[in-house]
């Protein structure tokens, strides 16, 4: 997980206990960690911080079958932008690793006036 360097928190870093990795990125802002939810997760990861994780996950290749990366810095859509930037960093720094978009529901289908009639 990725969290601020606060002694009471689980330390930042990759701990692998099985073939699938789960990485949760919260924030590195120690000053706001115990603040309200909007302040706590108001954090924009820089490319250097994201690159650390891209390299860490790339180094796990061969030991892991998959990695799920979740951004929990969800204030002001920072999570979505950070995920896009991380995807681009994977393409540039670890192109052999496949980045799969999260599943999404199918788009709505145009219905007919006669749908459901027999």
Protein Blocks (a to p, Z undefined) as FASTA:
>chain_A
ZZdddfkbcceddddfbfbdcdddfbfcfklmmmcfklmmmccddfklmmmmmmmmmmmg
ojagbdcdddfblgghlmmmmmmmmmmmmmmmmmmbccdddddddddddddfkgoiZZ
